[in-house]
Amino acid sequence: MANPDVELTIAGTTRAMTARTATAAEKQELWPQIISTYKGYAGYQRRTERDIPVVICEV
């Protein structure tokens, strides 16, 4: 959070982006998609009391 400027490389292309933590409403919308892709996150969330943040990267 202190340094939100990031570079992401996807399919060989690097782009400068800004990262931020998703709002509660954004996470509620995105979480089902995330756990359907990465099944381990659902179990991890059940085993911890802390909220796992979702990070959104924007141009």
N, CA, C and O atoms as a CHARMM CRD file, in Angstrom:
* protein
*
  236
    1    1 MET  N      0.82600  -1.19200   0.00000 PROA 1      0.00000
    2    1 MET  CA     0.00000   0.00000   0.00000 PROA 1      0.00000
    3    1 MET  C      0.86800   1.25400   0.00000 PROA 1      0.00000
    4    1 MET  O      0.47200   2.29800  -0.51700 PROA 1      0.00000
    5    2 ALA  N      2.05400   1.13600   0.58500 PROA 2      0.00000
    6    2 ALA  CA     2.93800   2.29500   0.64300 PROA 2      0.00000
    7    2 ALA  C      3.51600   2.64000  -0.72300 PROA 2      0.00000
    8    2 ALA  O      3.84400   3.79700  -0.98700 PROA 2      0.00000
    9    3 ASN  N      3.64300   1.63500  -1.59600 PROA 3      0.00000
   10    3 ASN  CA     4.20000   1.87000  -2.92500 PROA 3      0.00000
   11    3 ASN  C      3.32100   1.13900  -3.95200 PROA 3      0.00000
   12    3 ASN  O      3.61500   0.00100  -4.31800 PROA 3      0.00000
   13    4 PRO  N      2.25400   1.78400  -4.41100 PROA 4      0.00000
   14    4 PRO  CA     1.30400   1.10600  -5.29000 PROA 4      0.00000
   15    4 PRO  C      1.73900   1.00000  -6.74800 PROA 4      0.00000
   16    4 PRO  O      1.06000   0.34200  -7.53800 PROA 4      0.00000
   17    5 ASP  N      2.83900   1.62200  -7.12200 PROA 5      0.00000
   18    5 ASP  CA     3.30700   1.54900  -8.50600 PROA 5      0.00000
   19    5 ASP  C      3.97600   0.20700  -8.74300 PROA 5      0.00000
   20    5 ASP  O      4.94200  -0.14300  -8.06500 PROA 5      0.00000
   21    6 VAL  N      3.45200  -0.55100  -9.71900 PROA 6      0.00000
   22    6 VAL  CA     3.96100  -1.89200 -10.01100 PROA 6      0.00000
   23    6 VAL  C      4.17000  -2.04900 -11.50800 PROA 6      0.00000
   24    6 VAL  O      3.66100  -1.26100 -12.30600 PROA 6      0.00000
   25    7 GLU  N      4.91900  -3.06800 -11.87300 PROA 7      0.00000
   26    7 GLU  CA     5.04600  -3.47900 -13.26500 PROA 7      0.00000
   27    7 GLU  C      4.61600  -4.93100 -13.35100 PROA 7      0.00000
   28    7 GLU  O      5.09200  -5.76800 -12.58400 PROA 7      0.00000
   29    8 LEU  N      3.72400  -5.23500 -14.27200 PROA 8      0.00000
   30    8 LEU  CA     3.26800  -6.60500 -14.48100 PROA 8      0.00000
   31    8 LEU  C      3.67200  -7.04900 -15.87000 PROA 8      0.00000
   32    8 LEU  O      3.54000  -6.30100 -16.83900 PROA 8      0.00000
   33    9 THR  N      4.16700  -8.27500 -15.95900 PROA 9      0.00000
   34    9 THR  CA     4.50300  -8.85600 -17.24600 PROA 9      0.00000
   35    9 THR  C      3.53200  -9.98500 -17.51600 PROA 9      0.00000
   36    9 THR  O      3.47000 -10.95700 -16.76300 PROA 9      0.00000
   37   10 ILE  N      2.77000  -9.85600 -18.59700 PROA 10     0.00000
   38   10 ILE  CA     1.79800 -10.86100 -18.99700 PROA 10     0.00000
   39   10 ILE  C      2.05800 -11.19200 -20.45800 PROA 10     0.00000
   40   10 ILE  O      2.04500 -10.30800 -21.31500 PROA 10     0.00000
   41   11 ALA  N      2.29000 -12.44900 -20.73400 PROA 11     0.00000
   42   11 ALA  CA     2.54600 -12.92300 -22.10500 PROA 11     0.00000
   43   11 ALA  C      3.68900 -12.14800 -22.75400 PROA 11     0.00000
   44   11 ALA  O      3.64600 -11.83700 -23.94500 PROA 11     0.00000
   45   12 GLY  N      4.71300 -11.84100 -21.95300 PROA 12     0.00000
   46   12 GLY  CA     5.89700 -11.18800 -22.48800 PROA 12     0.00000
   47   12 GLY  C      5.81900  -9.67700 -22.60600 PROA 12     0.00000
   48   12 GLY  O      6.79100  -9.03900 -23.01000 PROA 12     0.00000
   49   13 THR  N      4.68200  -9.09600 -22.26000 PROA 13     0.00000
   50   13 THR  CA     4.51800  -7.64700 -22.33000 PROA 13     0.00000
   51   13 THR  C      4.47600  -7.07700 -20.91800 PROA 13     0.00000
   52   13 THR  O      3.68000  -7.51400 -20.08700 PROA 13     0.00000
   53   14 THR  N      5.34400  -6.09200 -20.65000 PROA 14     0.00000
   54   14 THR  CA     5.41000  -5.46100 -19.33200 PROA 14     0.00000
   55   14 THR  C      4.68000  -4.12000 -19.38300 PROA 14     0.00000
   56   14 THR  O      4.87400  -3.31800 -20.29600 PROA 14     0.00000
   57   15 ARG  N      3.84400  -3.90600 -18.38600 PROA 15     0.00000
   58   15 ARG  CA     3.07500  -2.65600 -18.30100 PROA 15     0.00000
   59   15 ARG  C      3.20000  -2.06600 -16.90900 PROA 15     0.00000
   60   15 ARG  O      3.21900  -2.79000 -15.91300 PROA 15     0.00000
   61   16 ALA  N      3.28500  -0.74800 -16.85100 PROA 16     0.00000
   62   16 ALA  CA     3.25500  -0.04200 -15.56800 PROA 16     0.00000
   63   16 ALA  C      1.80100   0.06000 -15.13100 PROA 16     0.00000
   64   16 ALA  O      0.92800   0.40900 -15.92500 PROA 16     0.00000
   65   17 MET  N      1.54900  -0.24800 -13.86500 PROA 17     0.00000
   66   17 MET  CA     0.19000  -0.20800 -13.33200 PROA 17     0.00000
   67   17 MET  C      0.21500   0.32300 -11.90700 PROA 17     0.00000
   68   17 MET  O      1.27500   0.51100 -11.31000 PROA 17     0.00000
   69   18 THR  N     -0.97300   0.55700 -11.38200 PROA 18     0.00000
   70   18 THR  CA    -1.13200   0.97400  -9.99900 PROA 18     0.00000
   71   18 THR  C     -1.97400  -0.08800  -9.29400 PROA 18     0.00000
   72   18 THR  O     -3.05200  -0.45300  -9.76200 PROA 18     0.00000
   73   19 ALA  N     -1.47500  -0.57200  -8.17900 PROA 19     0.00000
   74   19 ALA  CA    -2.16600  -1.59600  -7.40800 PROA 19     0.00000
   75   19 ALA  C     -2.94400  -0.95200  -6.26800 PROA 19     0.00000
   76   19 ALA  O     -2.51300   0.03600  -5.67200 PROA 19     0.00000
   77   20 ARG  N     -4.10300  -1.54000  -5.98200 PROA 20     0.00000
   78   20 ARG  CA    -4.90600  -1.07200  -4.85000 PROA 20     0.00000
   79   20 ARG  C     -5.68800  -2.25800  -4.29800 PROA 20     0.00000
   80   20 ARG  O     -5.92800  -3.24100  -5.00000 PROA 20     0.00000
   81   21 THR  N     -6.07700  -2.15400  -3.04700 PROA 21     0.00000
   82   21 THR  CA    -6.87600  -3.18500  -2.42300 PROA 21     0.00000
   83   21 THR  C     -8.32700  -3.00200  -2.84700 PROA 21     0.00000
   84   21 THR  O     -8.85000  -1.88800  -2.82700 PROA 21     0.00000
   85   22 ALA  N     -8.96700  -4.08400  -3.22600 PROA 22     0.00000
   86   22 ALA  CA   -10.37000  -4.03000  -3.63300 PROA 22     0.00000
   87   22 ALA  C    -11.24400  -3.59600  -2.46300 PROA 22     0.00000
   88   22 ALA  O    -10.95900  -3.90000  -1.30400 PROA 22     0.00000
   89   23 THR  N    -12.29800  -2.88900  -2.78800 PROA 23     0.00000
   90   23 THR  CA   -13.28400  -2.54100  -1.76400 PROA 23     0.00000
   91   23 THR  C    -14.03700  -3.81000  -1.37500 PROA 23     0.00000
   92   23 THR  O    -13.93000  -4.83300  -2.05100 PROA 23     0.00000
   93   24 ALA  N    -14.79200  -3.74100  -0.29500 PROA 24     0.00000
   94   24 ALA  CA   -15.57000  -4.90100   0.13700 PROA 24     0.00000
   95   24 ALA  C    -16.55000  -5.33700  -0.95700 PROA 24     0.00000
   96   24 ALA  O    -16.72900  -6.53400  -1.18100 PROA 24     0.00000
   97   25 ALA  N    -17.17600  -4.39100  -1.63000 PROA 25     0.00000
   98   25 ALA  CA   -18.12200  -4.72200  -2.69800 PROA 25     0.00000
   99   25 ALA  C    -17.41400  -5.36800  -3.88700 PROA 25     0.00000
  100   25 ALA  O    -17.92900  -6.31700  -4.47700 PROA 25     0.00000
  101   26 GLU  N    -16.23600  -4.85600  -4.24100 PROA 26     0.00000
  102   26 GLU  CA   -15.46200  -5.44400  -5.34300 PROA 26     0.00000
  103   26 GLU  C    -15.03700  -6.85800  -4.99800 PROA 26     0.00000
  104   26 GLU  O    -15.12100  -7.75800  -5.83400 PROA 26     0.00000
  105   27 LYS  N    -14.57600  -7.05900  -3.76000 PROA 27     0.00000
  106   27 LYS  CA   -14.14600  -8.39500  -3.35300 PROA 27     0.00000
  107   27 LYS  C    -15.32500  -9.35200  -3.37400 PROA 27     0.00000
  108   27 LYS  O    -15.18400 -10.49000  -3.82200 PROA 27     0.00000
  109   28 GLN  N    -16.46600  -8.92300  -2.90700 PROA 28     0.00000
  110   28 GLN  CA   -17.65000  -9.77700  -2.91100 PROA 28     0.00000
  111   28 GLN  C    -17.98400 -10.23300  -4.33500 PROA 28     0.00000
  112   28 GLN  O    -18.38600 -11.37700  -4.54300 PROA 28     0.00000
  113   29 GLU  N    -17.82000  -9.34900  -5.29800 PROA 29     0.00000
  114   29 GLU  CA   -18.09100  -9.69800  -6.68900 PROA 29     0.00000
  115   29 GLU  C    -17.00300 -10.60400  -7.27800 PROA 29     0.00000
  116   29 GLU  O    -17.30800 -11.53900  -8.01900 PROA 29     0.00000
  117   30 LEU  N    -15.72900 -10.32600  -6.94800 PROA 30     0.00000
  118   30 LEU  CA   -14.60600 -11.04900  -7.53800 PROA 30     0.00000
  119   30 LEU  C    -14.29300 -12.38400  -6.86300 PROA 30     0.00000
  120   30 LEU  O    -13.79800 -13.30000  -7.51900 PROA 30     0.00000
  121   31 TRP  N    -14.57000 -12.51000  -5.57200 PROA 31     0.00000
  122   31 TRP  CA   -14.14400 -13.68600  -4.81200 PROA 31     0.00000
  123   31 TRP  C    -14.62700 -15.00300  -5.41600 PROA 31     0.00000
  124   31 TRP  O    -13.83200 -15.94000  -5.49000 PROA 31     0.00000
  125   32 PRO  N    -15.87500 -15.13100  -5.84900 PROA 32     0.00000
  126   32 PRO  CA   -16.28300 -16.40700  -6.45900 PROA 32     0.00000
  127   32 PRO  C    -15.44400 -16.77000  -7.69500 PROA 32     0.00000
  128   32 PRO  O    -15.14300 -17.94500  -7.90600 PROA 32     0.00000
  129   33 GLN  N    -15.07500 -15.80600  -8.49100 PROA 33     0.00000
  130   33 GLN  CA   -14.23000 -16.06200  -9.66100 PROA 33     0.00000
  131   33 GLN  C    -12.82700 -16.48200  -9.23300 PROA 33     0.00000
  132   33 GLN  O    -12.22500 -17.37300  -9.83200 PROA 33     0.00000
  133   34 ILE  N    -12.31900 -15.83600  -8.19700 PROA 34     0.00000
  134   34 ILE  CA   -10.97100 -16.13200  -7.71300 PROA 34     0.00000
  135   34 ILE  C    -10.90200 -17.56500  -7.18900 PROA 34     0.00000
  136   34 ILE  O     -9.98800 -18.30900  -7.54400 PROA 34     0.00000
  137   35 ILE  N    -11.85900 -17.95700  -6.34900 PROA 35     0.00000
  138   35 ILE  CA   -11.78700 -19.29900  -5.76400 PROA 35     0.00000
  139   35 ILE  C    -12.15700 -20.38800  -6.76500 PROA 35     0.00000
  140   35 ILE  O    -11.80700 -21.55100  -6.56300 PROA 35     0.00000
  141   36 SER  N    -12.85600 -20.03400  -7.83700 PROA 36     0.00000
  142   36 SER  CA   -13.11200 -21.05200  -8.85800 PROA 36     0.00000
  143   36 SER  C    -11.85100 -21.31900  -9.67800 PROA 36     0.00000
  144   36 SER  O    -11.68200 -22.40800 -10.22700 PROA 36     0.00000
  145   37 THR  N    -10.96900 -20.32300  -9.76000 PROA 37     0.00000
  146   37 THR  CA    -9.71300 -20.46800 -10.48700 PROA 37     0.00000
  147   37 THR  C     -8.61100 -21.02500  -9.59300 PROA 37     0.00000
  148   37 THR  O     -7.84000 -21.88500 -10.01800 PROA 37     0.00000
  149   38 TYR  N     -8.53500 -20.53900  -8.36100 PROA 38     0.00000
  150   38 TYR  CA    -7.50300 -20.95000  -7.40200 PROA 38     0.00000
  151   38 TYR  C     -8.19700 -21.54800  -6.18100 PROA 38     0.00000
  152   38 TYR  O     -8.42000 -20.85800  -5.18600 PROA 38     0.00000
  153   39 LYS  N     -8.53300 -22.81900  -6.25900 PROA 39     0.00000
  154   39 LYS  CA    -9.34600 -23.48900  -5.24000 PROA 39     0.00000
  155   39 LYS  C     -8.75600 -23.39800  -3.82700 PROA 39     0.00000
  156   39 LYS  O     -9.49900 -23.38700  -2.84600 PROA 39     0.00000
  157   40 GLY  N     -7.43900 -23.33300  -3.72100 PROA 40     0.00000
  158   40 GLY  CA    -6.80200 -23.28400  -2.41200 PROA 40     0.00000
  159   40 GLY  C     -7.13100 -22.04600  -1.60400 PROA 40     0.00000
  160   40 GLY  O     -7.04600 -22.08000  -0.37600 PROA 40     0.00000
  161   41 TYR  N     -7.50500 -20.95200  -2.25600 PROA 41     0.00000
  162   41 TYR  CA    -7.80900 -19.71900  -1.52600 PROA 41     0.00000
  163   41 TYR  C     -9.02500 -19.87100  -0.62000 PROA 41     0.00000
  164   41 TYR  O     -9.06100 -19.30300   0.47100 PROA 41     0.00000
  165   42 ALA  N    -10.01500 -20.63200  -1.06300 PROA 42     0.00000
  166   42 ALA  CA   -11.21500 -20.81800  -0.23500 PROA 42     0.00000
  167   42 ALA  C    -10.85000 -21.52100   1.07000 PROA 42     0.00000
  168   42 ALA  O    -11.29200 -21.11300   2.14400 PROA 42     0.00000
  169   43 GLY  N    -10.05100 -22.56600   0.97600 PROA 43     0.00000
  170   43 GLY  CA    -9.62300 -23.27500   2.17200 PROA 43     0.00000
  171   43 GLY  C     -8.74800 -22.41700   3.06200 PROA 43     0.00000
  172   43 GLY  O     -8.86600 -22.45200   4.28700 PROA 43     0.00000
  173   44 TYR  N     -7.87200 -21.64900   2.44200 PROA 44     0.00000
  174   44 TYR  CA    -7.00400 -20.75600   3.21700 PROA 44     0.00000
  175   44 TYR  C     -7.84800 -19.73900   3.97800 PROA 44     0.00000
  176   44 TYR  O     -7.57100 -19.45600   5.14400 PROA 44     0.00000
  177   45 GLN  N     -8.88100 -19.18300   3.32900 PROA 45     0.00000
  178   45 GLN  CA    -9.72100 -18.19600   4.00100 PROA 45     0.00000
  179   45 GLN  C    -10.45700 -18.83700   5.17900 PROA 45     0.00000
  180   45 GLN  O    -10.63300 -18.19500   6.21400 PROA 45     0.00000
  181   46 ARG  N    -10.88700 -20.08200   5.03900 PROA 46     0.00000
  182   46 ARG  CA   -11.57600 -20.77100   6.13900 PROA 46     0.00000
  183   46 ARG  C    -10.64900 -21.03000   7.32000 PROA 46     0.00000
  184   46 ARG  O    -11.10000 -21.05100   8.46600 PROA 46     0.00000
  185   47 ARG  N     -9.36400 -21.22600   7.05600 PROA 47     0.00000
  186   47 ARG  CA    -8.41100 -21.56700   8.12500 PROA 47     0.00000
  187   47 ARG  C     -7.83300 -20.34900   8.84200 PROA 47     0.00000
  188   47 ARG  O     -7.12600 -20.49800   9.83800 PROA 47     0.00000
  189   48 THR  N     -8.12400 -19.15600   8.34900 PROA 48     0.00000
  190   48 THR  CA    -7.56400 -17.96000   8.98700 PROA 48     0.00000
  191   48 THR  C     -8.68400 -17.02400   9.41200 PROA 48     0.00000
  192   48 THR  O     -9.76500 -17.01600   8.82300 PROA 48     0.00000
  193   49 GLU  N     -8.41300 -16.24800  10.42900 PROA 49     0.00000
  194   49 GLU  CA    -9.38800 -15.25500  10.88200 PROA 49     0.00000
  195   49 GLU  C     -9.23400 -13.94500  10.13100 PROA 49     0.00000
  196   49 GLU  O    -10.15400 -13.12700  10.09600 PROA 49     0.00000
  197   50 ARG  N     -8.05800 -13.74800   9.52500 PROA 50     0.00000
  198   50 ARG  CA    -7.83500 -12.47500   8.83800 PROA 50     0.00000
  199   50 ARG  C     -8.49400 -12.50100   7.46400 PROA 50     0.00000
  200   50 ARG  O     -8.69200 -13.56300   6.87600 PROA 50     0.00000
  201   51 ASP  N     -8.82200 -11.34100   6.97600 PROA 51     0.00000
  202   51 ASP  CA    -9.40400 -11.21400   5.64800 PROA 51     0.00000
  203   51 ASP  C     -8.29700 -11.23300   4.61300 PROA 51     0.00000
  204   51 ASP  O     -7.35600 -10.44500   4.70700 PROA 51     0.00000
  205   52 ILE  N     -8.38600 -12.10800   3.63600 PROA 52     0.00000
  206   52 ILE  CA    -7.38900 -12.14900   2.55800 PROA 52     0.00000
  207   52 ILE  C     -7.72800 -11.01500   1.60000 PROA 52     0.00000
  208   52 ILE  O     -8.81700 -11.00400   1.02600 PROA 52     0.00000
  209   53 PRO  N     -6.82800 -10.07000   1.41800 PROA 53     0.00000
  210   53 PRO  CA    -7.13400  -8.95400   0.51200 PROA 53     0.00000
  211   53 PRO  C     -7.07900  -9.38200  -0.94500 PROA 53     0.00000
  212   53 PRO  O     -6.33100 -10.28600  -1.31800 PROA 53     0.00000
  213   54 VAL  N     -7.87800  -8.72000  -1.75100 PROA 54     0.00000
  214   54 VAL  CA    -7.81600  -8.87600  -3.20900 PROA 54     0.00000
  215   54 VAL  C     -7.18400  -7.60700  -3.73800 PROA 54     0.00000
  216   54 VAL  O     -7.62700  -6.50300  -3.41800 PROA 54     0.00000
  217   55 VAL  N     -6.14600  -7.76200  -4.54900 PROA 55     0.00000
  218   55 VAL  CA    -5.42700  -6.62000  -5.08900 PROA 55     0.00000
  219   55 VAL  C     -5.82400  -6.43400  -6.55100 PROA 55     0.00000
  220   55 VAL  O     -5.77200  -7.37400  -7.34300 PROA 55     0.00000
  221   56 ILE  N     -6.21600  -5.22200  -6.89400 PROA 56     0.00000
  222   56 ILE  CA    -6.59400  -4.86800  -8.25600 PROA 56     0.00000
  223   56 ILE  C     -5.48800  -4.00800  -8.83600 PROA 56     0.00000
  224   56 ILE  O     -5.04300  -3.04800  -8.20700 PROA 56     0.00000
  225   57 CYS  N     -5.04300  -4.35400 -10.04200 PROA 57     0.00000
  226   57 CYS  CA    -4.02300  -3.56700 -10.74200 PROA 57     0.00000
  227   57 CYS  C     -4.68200  -2.86600 -11.91700 PROA 57     0.00000
  228   57 CYS  O     -5.34100  -3.49200 -12.74700 PROA 57     0.00000
  229   58 GLU  N     -4.49300  -1.55700 -11.97000 PROA 58     0.00000
  230   58 GLU  CA    -5.12200  -0.72300 -12.99800 PROA 58     0.00000
  231   58 GLU  C     -4.07300   0.07600 -13.75600 PROA 58     0.00000
  232   58 GLU  O     -3.01200   0.40600 -13.22600 PROA 58     0.00000
  233   59 VAL  N     -4.39400   0.37700 -15.00200 PROA 59     0.00000
  234   59 VAL  CA    -3.49400   1.20400 -15.81800 PROA 59     0.00000
  235   59 VAL  C     -3.68100   2.64300 -15.41700 PROA 59     0.00000
  236   59 VAL  O     -3.02600   3.52700 -15.96900 PROA 59     0.00000
